[in-house]
Amino acid sequence: MGVYEKMEGENKIAVADLGGSVVTGILGNQLGLLARHLSYTIHTMLDKASKVKQNLYPIIYLGEALETLRKDFSVAMNNEDMSFFDWHLANLEYANAGLL
């Protein structure tokens, strides 16, 4: 039997399994969205670091950078290689709980 915590916020109630204590990938992560929706406190260090980075550098998405490099170096130019390349991109998204 797991350990659970009742969360309340904005007239909404949810129960969370405390087995996972780290939410990786703030953007697009369903746990992060649920926590924000319920006004549940999450650590925002990565959000703050992201804002600083955006002020210092233009936004360059990893997916765009990889696609540019793929084209510039003529990698995965046929359908079979492109399927393999796409598999790796999907694996990166899954492992990091975020969109490229």
BADREN-978839 format. One record per atom (N, C-alpha, C): residue in one letter; atom name; x negated, y negated, z negated. Coordinates in Angstrom, 2 decimals. Layout:
<sites>
<site res="A" atom="CA" X="X" Y="Y" Z="Z"/>
...
</sites>
This chain:
<sites>
<site res="M" atom="N" X="-0.84" Y="1.17" Z="0.00"/>
<site res="M" atom="CA" X="0.00" Y="0.00" Z="0.00"/>
<site res="M" atom="C" X="-0.89" Y="-1.24" Z="0.00"/>
<site res="G" atom="N" X="-0.56" Y="-2.21" Z="0.87"/>
<site res="G" atom="CA" X="-1.37" Y="-3.40" Z="1.01"/>
<site res="G" atom="C" X="-1.02" Y="-4.48" Z="0.01"/>
<site res="V" atom="N" X="-1.82" Y="-5.52" Z="0.01"/>
<site res="V" atom="CA" X="-1.58" Y="-6.69" Z="-0.83"/>
<site res="V" atom="C" X="-0.94" Y="-7.75" Z="0.07"/>
<site res="Y" atom="N" X="0.17" Y="-8.32" Z="-0.39"/>
<site res="Y" atom="CA" X="0.90" Y="-9.28" Z="0.42"/>
<site res="Y" atom="C" X="1.06" Y="-10.59" Z="-0.32"/>
<site res="E" atom="N" X="1.21" Y="-11.67" Z="0.44"/>
<site res="E" atom="CA" X="1.45" Y="-12.97" Z="-0.15"/>
<site res="E" atom="C" X="2.65" Y="-13.61" Z="0.54"/>
<site res="K" atom="N" X="3.52" Y="-14.19" Z="-0.25"/>
<site res="K" atom="CA" X="4.69" Y="-14.89" Z="0.26"/>
<site res="K" atom="C" X="4.27" Y="-16.32" Z="0.59"/>
<site res="M" atom="N" X="4.57" Y="-16.77" Z="1.82"/>
<site res="M" atom="CA" X="4.24" Y="-18.13" Z="2.24"/>
<site res="M" atom="C" X="5.54" Y="-18.88" Z="2.50"/>
<site res="E" atom="N" X="5.60" Y="-20.12" Z="2.04"/>
<site res="E" atom="CA" X="6.79" Y="-20.93" Z="2.25"/>
<site res="E" atom="C" X="6.39" Y="-22.30" Z="2.77"/>
<site res="G" atom="N" X="7.21" Y="-22.86" Z="3.63"/>
<site res="G" atom="CA" X="6.97" Y="-24.19" Z="4.14"/>
<site res="G" atom="C" X="8.08" Y="-24.60" Z="5.07"/>
<site res="E" atom="N" X="8.51" Y="-25.85" Z="4.98"/>
<site res="E" atom="CA" X="9.55" Y="-26.40" Z="5.85"/>
<site res="E" atom="C" X="10.78" Y="-25.49" Z="5.92"/>
<site res="N" atom="N" X="11.27" Y="-25.07" Z="4.76"/>
<site res="N" atom="CA" X="12.47" Y="-24.22" Z="4.67"/>
<site res="N" atom="C" X="12.31" Y="-22.87" Z="5.38"/>
<site res="K" atom="N" X="11.09" Y="-22.39" Z="5.51"/>
<site res="K" atom="CA" X="10.83" Y="-21.10" Z="6.15"/>
<site res="K" atom="C" X="10.03" Y="-20.24" Z="5.18"/>
<site res="I" atom="N" X="10.25" Y="-18.95" Z="5.22"/>
<site res="I" atom="CA" X="9.54" Y="-18.02" Z="4.34"/>
<site res="I" atom="C" X="8.97" Y="-16.90" Z="5.21"/>
<site res="A" atom="N" X="7.73" Y="-16.51" Z="4.95"/>
<site res="A" atom="CA" X="7.09" Y="-15.40" Z="5.64"/>
<site res="A" atom="C" X="6.25" Y="-14.64" Z="4.63"/>
<site res="V" atom="N" X="5.98" Y="-13.39" Z="4.93"/>
<site res="V" atom="CA" X="5.12" Y="-12.57" Z="4.08"/>
<site res="V" atom="C" X="3.93" Y="-12.15" Z="4.93"/>
<site res="A" atom="N" X="2.73" Y="-12.29" Z="4.37"/>
<site res="A" atom="CA" X="1.51" Y="-11.95" Z="5.10"/>
<site res="A" atom="C" X="0.75" Y="-10.87" Z="4.37"/>
<site res="D" atom="N" X="0.20" Y="-9.93" Z="5.14"/>
<site res="D" atom="CA" X="-0.70" Y="-8.91" Z="4.61"/>
<site res="D" atom="C" X="-2.04" Y="-9.57" Z="4.39"/>
<site res="L" atom="N" X="-2.59" Y="-9.49" Z="3.21"/>
<site res="L" atom="CA" X="-3.86" Y="-10.16" Z="2.90"/>
<site res="L" atom="C" X="-5.08" Y="-9.35" Z="3.34"/>
<site res="G" atom="N" X="-4.87" Y="-8.32" Z="4.14"/>
<site res="G" atom="CA" X="-6.00" Y="-7.52" Z="4.63"/>
<site res="G" atom="C" X="-6.95" Y="-8.35" Z="5.48"/>
<site res="G" atom="N" X="-6.43" Y="-9.27" Z="6.28"/>
<site res="G" atom="CA" X="-7.26" Y="-10.13" Z="7.11"/>
<site res="G" atom="C" X="-7.37" Y="-11.50" Z="6.48"/>
<site res="S" atom="N" X="-8.58" Y="-11.97" Z="6.26"/>
<site res="S" atom="CA" X="-8.73" Y="-13.27" Z="5.60"/>
<site res="S" atom="C" X="-9.37" Y="-14.31" Z="6.51"/>
<site res="V" atom="N" X="-9.76" Y="-13.92" Z="7.71"/>
<site res="V" atom="CA" X="-10.40" Y="-14.86" Z="8.62"/>
<site res="V" atom="C" X="-9.59" Y="-14.91" Z="9.91"/>
<site res="V" atom="N" X="-9.22" Y="-16.12" Z="10.31"/>
<site res="V" atom="CA" X="-8.54" Y="-16.33" Z="11.58"/>
<site res="V" atom="C" X="-9.59" Y="-16.83" Z="12.55"/>
<site res="T" atom="N" X="-9.92" Y="-16.02" Z="13.55"/>
<site res="T" atom="CA" X="-10.94" Y="-16.42" Z="14.52"/>
<site res="T" atom="C" X="-10.26" Y="-17.00" Z="15.75"/>
<site res="G" atom="N" X="-10.78" Y="-18.08" Z="16.23"/>
<site res="G" atom="CA" X="-10.20" Y="-18.72" Z="17.39"/>
<site res="G" atom="C" X="-8.95" Y="-19.49" Z="17.03"/>
<site res="I" atom="N" X="-9.04" Y="-20.77" Z="16.85"/>
<site res="I" atom="CA" X="-7.91" Y="-21.58" Z="16.42"/>
<site res="I" atom="C" X="-6.89" Y="-21.74" Z="17.55"/>
<site res="L" atom="N" X="-7.34" Y="-22.02" Z="18.76"/>
<site res="L" atom="CA" X="-6.43" Y="-22.25" Z="19.87"/>
<site res="L" atom="C" X="-5.89" Y="-20.93" Z="20.42"/>
<site res="G" atom="N" X="-4.57" Y="-20.84" Z="20.49"/>
<site res="G" atom="CA" X="-3.95" Y="-19.66" Z="21.07"/>
<site res="G" atom="C" X="-3.86" Y="-18.45" Z="20.15"/>
<site res="N" atom="N" X="-4.36" Y="-18.55" Z="18.93"/>
<site res="N" atom="CA" X="-4.31" Y="-17.42" Z="18.00"/>
<site res="N" atom="C" X="-2.97" Y="-17.46" Z="17.27"/>
<site res="Q" atom="N" X="-2.22" Y="-16.36" Z="17.35"/>
<site res="Q" atom="CA" X="-0.89" Y="-16.32" Z="16.77"/>
<site res="Q" atom="C" X="-0.89" Y="-16.51" Z="15.26"/>
<site res="L" atom="N" X="-1.91" Y="-16.01" Z="14.57"/>
<site res="L" atom="CA" X="-1.98" Y="-16.21" Z="13.12"/>
<site res="L" atom="C" X="-2.21" Y="-17.68" Z="12.77"/>
<site res="G" atom="N" X="-3.04" Y="-18.34" Z="13.55"/>
<site res="G" atom="CA" X="-3.27" Y="-19.76" Z="13.33"/>
<site res="G" atom="C" X="-2.01" Y="-20.58" Z="13.60"/>
<site res="L" atom="N" X="-1.28" Y="-20.21" Z="14.67"/>
<site res="L" atom="CA" X="-0.04" Y="-20.91" Z="14.99"/>
<site res="L" atom="C" X="0.99" Y="-20.71" Z="13.88"/>
<site res="L" atom="N" X="1.09" Y="-19.48" Z="13.38"/>
<site res="L" atom="CA" X="2.03" Y="-19.19" Z="12.30"/>
<site res="L" atom="C" X="1.67" Y="-19.98" Z="11.04"/>
<site res="A" atom="N" X="0.39" Y="-20.01" Z="10.70"/>
<site res="A" atom="CA" X="-0.05" Y="-20.74" Z="9.51"/>
<site res="A" atom="C" X="0.28" Y="-22.22" Z="9.62"/>
<site res="R" atom="N" X="0.03" Y="-22.82" Z="10.79"/>
<site res="R" atom="CA" X="0.35" Y="-24.24" Z="10.98"/>
<site res="R" atom="C" X="1.85" Y="-24.46" Z="10.95"/>
<site res="H" atom="N" X="2.61" Y="-23.57" Z="11.56"/>
<site res="H" atom="CA" X="4.07" Y="-23.69" Z="11.60"/>
<site res="H" atom="C" X="4.66" Y="-23.67" Z="10.18"/>
<site res="L" atom="N" X="4.07" Y="-22.87" Z="9.32"/>
<site res="L" atom="CA" X="4.54" Y="-22.76" Z="7.94"/>
<site res="L" atom="C" X="3.86" Y="-23.76" Z="7.01"/>
<site res="S" atom="N" X="3.05" Y="-24.65" Z="7.59"/>
<site res="S" atom="CA" X="2.28" Y="-25.64" Z="6.81"/>
<site res="S" atom="C" X="1.39" Y="-24.96" Z="5.78"/>
<site res="Y" atom="N" X="0.85" Y="-23.80" Z="6.15"/>
<site res="Y" atom="CA" X="-0.04" Y="-23.05" Z="5.27"/>
<site res="Y" atom="C" X="-1.46" Y="-23.56" Z="5.47"/>
<site res="T" atom="N" X="-2.18" Y="-23.78" Z="4.42"/>
<site res="T" atom="CA" X="-3.53" Y="-24.35" Z="4.50"/>
<site res="T" atom="C" X="-4.50" Y="-23.35" Z="5.12"/>
<site res="I" atom="N" X="-5.21" Y="-23.81" Z="6.14"/>
<site res="I" atom="CA" X="-6.30" Y="-23.02" Z="6.73"/>
<site res="I" atom="C" X="-7.53" Y="-23.92" Z="6.75"/>
<site res="H" atom="N" X="-8.68" Y="-23.31" Z="6.76"/>
<site res="H" atom="CA" X="-9.92" Y="-24.08" Z="6.82"/>
<site res="H" atom="C" X="-10.03" Y="-24.72" Z="8.19"/>
<site res="T" atom="N" X="-10.40" Y="-25.96" Z="8.22"/>
<site res="T" atom="CA" X="-10.42" Y="-26.70" Z="9.48"/>
<site res="T" atom="C" X="-11.82" Y="-27.14" Z="9.90"/>
<site res="M" atom="N" X="-12.84" Y="-26.49" Z="9.39"/>
<site res="M" atom="CA" X="-14.21" Y="-26.89" Z="9.74"/>
<site res="M" atom="C" X="-14.44" Y="-26.78" Z="11.24"/>
<site res="L" atom="N" X="-13.94" Y="-25.71" Z="11.86"/>
<site res="L" atom="CA" X="-14.15" Y="-25.55" Z="13.29"/>
<site res="L" atom="C" X="-13.40" Y="-26.61" Z="14.08"/>
<site res="D" atom="N" X="-12.20" Y="-26.99" Z="13.62"/>
<site res="D" atom="CA" X="-11.46" Y="-28.06" Z="14.28"/>
<site res="D" atom="C" X="-12.25" Y="-29.36" Z="14.24"/>
<site res="K" atom="N" X="-12.82" Y="-29.68" Z="13.08"/>
<site res="K" atom="CA" X="-13.59" Y="-30.92" Z="12.93"/>
<site res="K" atom="C" X="-14.84" Y="-30.88" Z="13.81"/>
<site res="A" atom="N" X="-15.51" Y="-29.74" Z="13.83"/>
<site res="A" atom="CA" X="-16.71" Y="-29.60" Z="14.68"/>
<site res="A" atom="C" X="-16.33" Y="-29.74" Z="16.15"/>
<site res="S" atom="N" X="-15.19" Y="-29.21" Z="16.52"/>
<site res="S" atom="CA" X="-14.73" Y="-29.31" Z="17.91"/>
<site res="S" atom="C" X="-14.47" Y="-30.76" Z="18.29"/>
<site res="K" atom="N" X="-13.89" Y="-31.54" Z="17.39"/>
<site res="K" atom="CA" X="-13.62" Y="-32.96" Z="17.67"/>
<site res="K" atom="C" X="-14.92" Y="-33.74" Z="17.83"/>
<site res="V" atom="N" X="-15.90" Y="-33.44" Z="17.01"/>
<site res="V" atom="CA" X="-17.21" Y="-34.10" Z="17.14"/>
<site res="V" atom="C" X="-17.83" Y="-33.77" Z="18.48"/>
<site res="K" atom="N" X="-17.78" Y="-32.50" Z="18.85"/>
<site res="K" atom="CA" X="-18.34" Y="-32.07" Z="20.14"/>
<site res="K" atom="C" X="-17.65" Y="-32.77" Z="21.30"/>
<site res="Q" atom="N" X="-16.32" Y="-32.88" Z="21.23"/>
<site res="Q" atom="CA" X="-15.57" Y="-33.54" Z="22.31"/>
<site res="Q" atom="C" X="-15.95" Y="-35.00" Z="22.45"/>
<site res="N" atom="N" X="-16.29" Y="-35.64" Z="21.33"/>
<site res="N" atom="CA" X="-16.71" Y="-37.04" Z="21.40"/>
<site res="N" atom="C" X="-18.11" Y="-37.19" Z="21.98"/>
<site res="L" atom="N" X="-18.93" Y="-36.17" Z="21.83"/>
<site res="L" atom="CA" X="-20.31" Y="-36.23" Z="22.31"/>
<site res="L" atom="C" X="-20.48" Y="-35.73" Z="23.74"/>
<site res="Y" atom="N" X="-19.69" Y="-34.74" Z="24.13"/>
<site res="Y" atom="CA" X="-19.86" Y="-34.09" Z="25.42"/>
<site res="Y" atom="C" X="-18.52" Y="-34.00" Z="26.14"/>
<site res="P" atom="N" X="-18.55" Y="-34.00" Z="27.47"/>
<site res="P" atom="CA" X="-17.29" Y="-33.79" Z="28.19"/>
<site res="P" atom="C" X="-16.81" Y="-32.35" Z="27.95"/>
<site res="I" atom="N" X="-15.51" Y="-32.15" Z="28.08"/>
<site res="I" atom="CA" X="-14.95" Y="-30.81" Z="27.86"/>
<site res="I" atom="C" X="-15.33" Y="-29.91" Z="29.04"/>
<site res="I" atom="N" X="-16.02" Y="-28.83" Z="28.74"/>
<site res="I" atom="CA" X="-16.36" Y="-27.82" Z="29.73"/>
<site res="I" atom="C" X="-15.89" Y="-26.49" Z="29.16"/>
<site res="Y" atom="N" X="-14.92" Y="-25.88" Z="29.82"/>
<site res="Y" atom="CA" X="-14.40" Y="-24.61" Z="29.35"/>
<site res="Y" atom="C" X="-15.30" Y="-23.47" Z="29.80"/>
<site res="L" atom="N" X="-15.46" Y="-22.49" Z="28.95"/>
<site res="L" atom="CA" X="-16.34" Y="-21.36" Z="29.26"/>
<site res="L" atom="C" X="-15.90" Y="-20.66" Z="30.54"/>
<site res="G" atom="N" X="-14.61" Y="-20.48" Z="30.72"/>
<site res="G" atom="CA" X="-14.11" Y="-19.83" Z="31.94"/>
<site res="G" atom="C" X="-14.52" Y="-20.58" Z="33.20"/>
<site res="E" atom="N" X="-14.42" Y="-21.90" Z="33.16"/>
<site res="E" atom="CA" X="-14.83" Y="-22.72" Z="34.31"/>
<site res="E" atom="C" X="-16.33" Y="-22.61" Z="34.56"/>
<site res="A" atom="N" X="-17.11" Y="-22.64" Z="33.48"/>
<site res="A" atom="CA" X="-18.56" Y="-22.53" Z="33.62"/>
<site res="A" atom="C" X="-18.96" Y="-21.19" Z="34.21"/>
<site res="L" atom="N" X="-18.34" Y="-20.11" Z="33.73"/>
<site res="L" atom="CA" X="-18.65" Y="-18.78" Z="34.26"/>
<site res="L" atom="C" X="-18.25" Y="-18.65" Z="35.73"/>
<site res="E" atom="N" X="-17.10" Y="-19.20" Z="36.08"/>
<site res="E" atom="CA" X="-16.65" Y="-19.14" Z="37.49"/>
<site res="E" atom="C" X="-17.60" Y="-19.93" Z="38.40"/>
<site res="T" atom="N" X="-18.05" Y="-21.10" Z="37.93"/>
<site res="T" atom="CA" X="-19.01" Y="-21.89" Z="38.72"/>
<site res="T" atom="C" X="-20.31" Y="-21.13" Z="38.91"/>
<site res="L" atom="N" X="-20.83" Y="-20.54" Z="37.83"/>
<site res="L" atom="CA" X="-22.07" Y="-19.76" Z="37.94"/>
<site res="L" atom="C" X="-21.89" Y="-18.56" Z="38.84"/>
<site res="R" atom="N" X="-20.73" Y="-17.89" Z="38.75"/>
<site res="R" atom="CA" X="-20.45" Y="-16.72" Z="39.60"/>
<site res="R" atom="C" X="-20.53" Y="-17.11" Z="41.07"/>
<site res="K" atom="N" X="-19.93" Y="-18.25" Z="41.41"/>
<site res="K" atom="CA" X="-19.94" Y="-18.70" Z="42.80"/>
<site res="K" atom="C" X="-21.33" Y="-19.18" Z="43.23"/>
<site res="D" atom="N" X="-22.00" Y="-19.95" Z="42.37"/>
<site res="D" atom="CA" X="-23.32" Y="-20.50" Z="42.71"/>
<site res="D" atom="C" X="-24.35" Y="-19.41" Z="42.94"/>
<site res="F" atom="N" X="-24.24" Y="-18.30" Z="42.21"/>
<site res="F" atom="CA" X="-25.22" Y="-17.21" Z="42.33"/>
<site res="F" atom="C" X="-24.67" Y="-16.04" Z="43.14"/>
<site res="S" atom="N" X="-23.53" Y="-16.25" Z="43.79"/>
<site res="S" atom="CA" X="-22.90" Y="-15.22" Z="44.65"/>
<site res="S" atom="C" X="-22.76" Y="-13.88" Z="43.94"/>
<site res="V" atom="N" X="-22.22" Y="-13.91" Z="42.74"/>
<site res="V" atom="CA" X="-21.99" Y="-12.70" Z="41.95"/>
<site res="V" atom="C" X="-20.52" Y="-12.32" Z="42.08"/>
<site res="A" atom="N" X="-20.25" Y="-11.01" Z="42.13"/>
<site res="A" atom="CA" X="-18.89" Y="-10.48" Z="42.18"/>
<site res="A" atom="C" X="-18.13" Y="-11.07" Z="43.37"/>
<site res="M" atom="N" X="-18.70" Y="-10.88" Z="44.55"/>
<site res="M" atom="CA" X="-18.07" Y="-11.44" Z="45.75"/>
<site res="M" atom="C" X="-17.10" Y="-10.47" Z="46.43"/>
<site res="N" atom="N" X="-17.14" Y="-9.18" Z="46.07"/>
<site res="N" atom="CA" X="-16.17" Y="-8.24" Z="46.64"/>
<site res="N" atom="C" X="-15.12" Y="-7.87" Z="45.58"/>
<site res="N" atom="N" X="-14.04" Y="-7.22" Z="46.00"/>
<site res="N" atom="CA" X="-12.93" Y="-6.92" Z="45.10"/>
<site res="N" atom="C" X="-13.33" Y="-6.04" Z="43.93"/>
<site res="E" atom="N" X="-14.16" Y="-5.03" Z="44.17"/>
<site res="E" atom="CA" X="-14.56" Y="-4.12" Z="43.10"/>
<site res="E" atom="C" X="-15.38" Y="-4.85" Z="42.03"/>
<site res="D" atom="N" X="-16.35" Y="-5.65" Z="42.47"/>
<site res="D" atom="CA" X="-17.17" Y="-6.41" Z="41.52"/>
<site res="D" atom="C" X="-16.34" Y="-7.47" Z="40.80"/>
<site res="M" atom="N" X="-15.39" Y="-8.08" Z="41.51"/>
<site res="M" atom="CA" X="-14.55" Y="-9.09" Z="40.89"/>
<site res="M" atom="C" X="-13.66" Y="-8.48" Z="39.80"/>
<site res="S" atom="N" X="-13.17" Y="-7.27" Z="40.02"/>
<site res="S" atom="CA" X="-12.37" Y="-6.58" Z="39.01"/>
<site res="S" atom="C" X="-13.20" Y="-6.33" Z="37.75"/>
<site res="F" atom="N" X="-14.46" Y="-5.93" Z="37.95"/>
<site res="F" atom="CA" X="-15.37" Y="-5.70" Z="36.83"/>
<site res="F" atom="C" X="-15.66" Y="-7.01" Z="36.09"/>
<site res="F" atom="N" X="-15.88" Y="-8.09" Z="36.83"/>
<site res="F" atom="CA" X="-16.13" Y="-9.41" Z="36.24"/>
<site res="F" atom="C" X="-14.90" Y="-9.87" Z="35.44"/>
<site res="D" atom="N" X="-13.71" Y="-9.72" Z="36.01"/>
<site res="D" atom="CA" X="-12.48" Y="-10.09" Z="35.32"/>
<site res="D" atom="C" X="-12.29" Y="-9.29" Z="34.04"/>
<site res="W" atom="N" X="-12.68" Y="-8.01" Z="34.07"/>
<site res="W" atom="CA" X="-12.58" Y="-7.18" Z="32.87"/>
<site res="W" atom="C" X="-13.44" Y="-7.77" Z="31.75"/>
<site res="H" atom="N" X="-14.64" Y="-8.21" Z="32.09"/>
<site res="H" atom="CA" X="-15.52" Y="-8.81" Z="31.08"/>
<site res="H" atom="C" X="-14.94" Y="-10.12" Z="30.54"/>
<site res="L" atom="N" X="-14.33" Y="-10.91" Z="31.41"/>
<site res="L" atom="CA" X="-13.72" Y="-12.15" Z="30.94"/>
<site res="L" atom="C" X="-12.56" Y="-11.86" Z="29.99"/>
<site res="A" atom="N" X="-11.73" Y="-10.88" Z="30.34"/>
<site res="A" atom="CA" X="-10.62" Y="-10.50" Z="29.47"/>
<site res="A" atom="C" X="-11.13" Y="-9.97" Z="28.14"/>
<site res="N" atom="N" X="-12.22" Y="-9.23" Z="28.16"/>
<site res="N" atom="CA" X="-12.81" Y="-8.70" Z="26.94"/>
<site res="N" atom="C" X="-13.33" Y="-9.84" Z="26.05"/>
<site res="L" atom="N" X="-13.91" Y="-10.87" Z="26.65"/>
<site res="L" atom="CA" X="-14.36" Y="-12.04" Z="25.88"/>
<site res="L" atom="C" X="-13.17" Y="-12.73" Z="25.21"/>
<site res="E" atom="N" X="-12.08" Y="-12.88" Z="25.95"/>
<site res="E" atom="CA" X="-10.90" Y="-13.52" Z="25.38"/>
<site res="E" atom="C" X="-10.36" Y="-12.71" Z="24.22"/>
<site res="Y" atom="N" X="-10.28" Y="-11.40" Z="24.39"/>
<site res="Y" atom="CA" X="-9.75" Y="-10.53" Z="23.34"/>
<site res="Y" atom="C" X="-10.65" Y="-10.57" Z="22.10"/>
<site res="A" atom="N" X="-11.96" Y="-10.43" Z="22.32"/>
<site res="A" atom="CA" X="-12.89" Y="-10.37" Z="21.19"/>
<site res="A" atom="C" X="-12.93" Y="-11.68" Z="20.40"/>
<site res="N" atom="N" X="-12.67" Y="-12.80" Z="21.09"/>
<site res="N" atom="CA" X="-12.75" Y="-14.11" Z="20.43"/>
<site res="N" atom="C" X="-11.39" Y="-14.72" Z="20.13"/>
<site res="A" atom="N" X="-10.35" Y="-13.97" Z="20.41"/>
<site res="A" atom="CA" X="-8.98" Y="-14.42" Z="20.14"/>
<site res="A" atom="C" X="-8.73" Y="-15.83" Z="20.69"/>
<site res="G" atom="N" X="-9.17" Y="-16.06" Z="21.91"/>
<site res="G" atom="CA" X="-8.98" Y="-17.36" Z="22.50"/>
<site res="G" atom="C" X="-8.98" Y="-17.28" Z="24.01"/>
<site res="L" atom="N" X="-8.59" Y="-18.37" Z="24.61"/>
<site res="L" atom="CA" X="-8.55" Y="-18.44" Z="26.07"/>
<site res="L" atom="C" X="-9.86" Y="-19.01" Z="26.60"/>
<site res="L" atom="N" X="-10.30" Y="-18.47" Z="27.74"/>
<site res="L" atom="CA" X="-11.50" Y="-19.01" Z="28.38"/>
<site res="L" atom="C" X="-11.16" Y="-20.25" Z="29.16"/>
</sites>
